[in-house]
Amino acid sequence: MTTWVEDATSSVLSVRLVRDGDFIIPDPSTNVTLTIRTKSGVLLHIETKTASGSDYTFNVPNLVNTLTSPNSVESRLAQVVYIVNGGAYRLILNYEITEFVPLTVNEDSVRSYIGITLDELEDSEIDLLKAYYTLVGAYGSNFTTPFNAEGLSSFNANKAVALQAALDLAVSLPQRLAQKTDAEKASFQRATKFDPYKLVAKLEEELTDTLAAILPTASTLVGAALFAVSGGVDPFTGA
């Protein structure tokens, strides 16, 4: 799951050192060091803590999380290095910087299109920003113009984001539901009967209709073929 930080805002990286289910305590009198770099390798931030226990909190200033114009998204490559038994270990904590995105939909919107509850699909499992950038990558200004407008076109563009986020999750839902504990037996029973491909077909049809209301006809036709085959373009891998 991608971690997102809004442009020009400070953030906190909380780290718990765990390996194979066991807490790790670095060697005494050593340091636990956070470094943050751009994708090109430029060092933006370094912060060092004296080793003490397994939990560490690092404060990242807003300048580190500031986009370079004209970028709307940038990666931050963060890693924590610590020493155990004389050897250096690394924990990767990469995240993405995003411009402000005026979403009017939320995680409840996504769950409503899938037909499941908060107990079955938590907010942290839903990535609305990835869905937004998938649509931006596919349609560019044909999508961002109605998205940033007021009125019905913005409503439909936001609805498309929620539908895309639902599509991103649909195929994996049986596995997600089946992993719930015995206390959520109803979810497990639903997972055994759940047909993700019928849900995908339903969501694709609704997304096609929603995009048709805001995109030029040619773009809508191309887009329909795009997500019918792949569920959209990943904004980071291009796949």
Order of alpha helices (4+ residues) and beta strands (2+ residues): beta-beta-beta-beta-beta-beta-beta-beta-beta-beta-alpha-alpha-alpha-alpha-alpha-alpha-alpha-alpha
